Amino acid sequence: MNRAKKLFRIFISTLYLSAFTFGGGYVIVTLLKQKFVDELHWIDDEEMLDMVAIAQSSPGPIAVNGAIVVGYKLAGVPGILAGVLGAVIPPFIILTAISFFYETFKDLFAVQALLKGMKSGVSAVIMSVVWDMGSGIVKSKDWVNIAVMIAAFVVNYFLKVNVIFIILAVAVIGILRTFLQEKRKGGEKA
Amino acid sequence: MTYLHLFLAFLQIGAFSFGGGYAAMPLIQEQVVTKHAWLSQAGFADLVTIAEMTPGPIAINAATFVGNQVAGIPGAVVATIGFILPSCIFVTILAWLYQRYRKLALMQGVLKSLRPAVVAMIFAAGLGILITTLFLNGTISFVFGNFQYRALILFLAALVCLRGLKWNPILVMAGCGVAELIAQLALK
């Protein structure tokens, strides 16, 4: 397959995935796998798992990171551009349209009522996600992690400390812990 | 200057939102509501609602929406590029390192330690949205007219549908919207 055709294929695939996936990045990871591993056979299974790990380890949405890592693997930097463009265009167009309508229609009775009701639903969805993630951490009985979770909430919600400072501070704790664990593992081997 | 501010704000959101779509929420709130006041807390709640109801990552939706509100379509483009840039750089570096060393242990270790903090901050941002939903003026006070009892009923019903009945979140959110519309029409 020639290069232009390949780039076009990457673009169309990520465009399609981005336009039709509601509800978060993990769905898109599965769909990327279906498309590029099972259907097109451009990437093998094991490699895809590693790519997902890279996408999850980087900041930013998993959908976009997935498009970047797949695009890079298949066609280098032009592949990144094709993948990212495809992933970004659908939400960009949809939100631009909504942004326009929001300004024009936000004072309408029906729009206000719908938005108001949906906010209750959104609050419930967020709290449900927090419950799933938080209970996983509590169940792990990793006391450092539990302490970090409580401290991060207090410092963020009550003391209004900048989110970026909290992330940097916790990242330092994470680096230290990982080094200590590696060292301990190394010590056991010797 | 507005373009530069938009670019830098979303660059920071992009660079620090580790751990999936919701992780960006507290960062967006901080930049867009607290620091630059491009949206009110109620406007932010609207934004999250719209972002949840449409496809695509919440932060891309936010960049497009806020960029449009602040500086039109060029603003939306600048904000989106700012948000994407750190991802492109980070993923490429990690992919390159991975090809050389085949190891992501340190990165994954750090990420695992970040998760509890990310959950805590998502909870804090979600709590902010819940409070603007339940209380008309955005502060916790049970003065008559301020406390939105119908919003509380919808919130609890939505929780039951999500956790007990395992309904699809989009369906639950849309259902809440329609229920509120019907209730307001009936009370009119």
Interface residues (C-beta under 8 A of the other chain):
Chain A: S18 A19 F20 T21 F22 G23 G24 G25 Y26 D50 M51 A53 I54 A55 Q56 S57 S58 P59 G60 P61 I62 A63 V64 N65 I68 V69 Y72 K73 I80 V84 A87 V88 P90 P91 F92 I94 L95 T96 I98 S99 F100 Y102 E103 K106 F109 A110 A113 L114 L115 K116 G117 M118 K119 S120 G121 V122 S123 A124 V125 I126 M127 S128 V129 V130 W131 M133 G134 I137 V144 N145 I146 V148 M149 I150 A151 A152 F153 N156 Y157 K160 N162 V163 I164 I166 I167 V170 A171 I173 G174 I175 R177 T178 Q181 E182
Chain B: Q12 G14 A15 F16 S17 F18 G19 G20 G21 Y22 A24 M25 P26 L27 E30 T34 A45 D46 V48 T49 I50 A51 E52 M53 T54 P55 G56 P57 I58 A59 I60 N61 T64 F65 N68 Q69 I73 A76 T80 F83 I84 P86 S87 C88 F90 V91 T92 L94 A95 Y98 L104 A105 L106 M107 Q108 G109 V110 L111 K112 S113 L114 R115 P116 A117 V118 V119 A120 M121 I122 F123 A124 A125 G126 L127 I129 L130 T132 T133 A151 L152 L154 F155 L156 A158 L159 L162 R163 N168 P169 I170 V172 M173 A174 G175 C176 G177 V178 A179 E180 L181 A183 Q184 L185
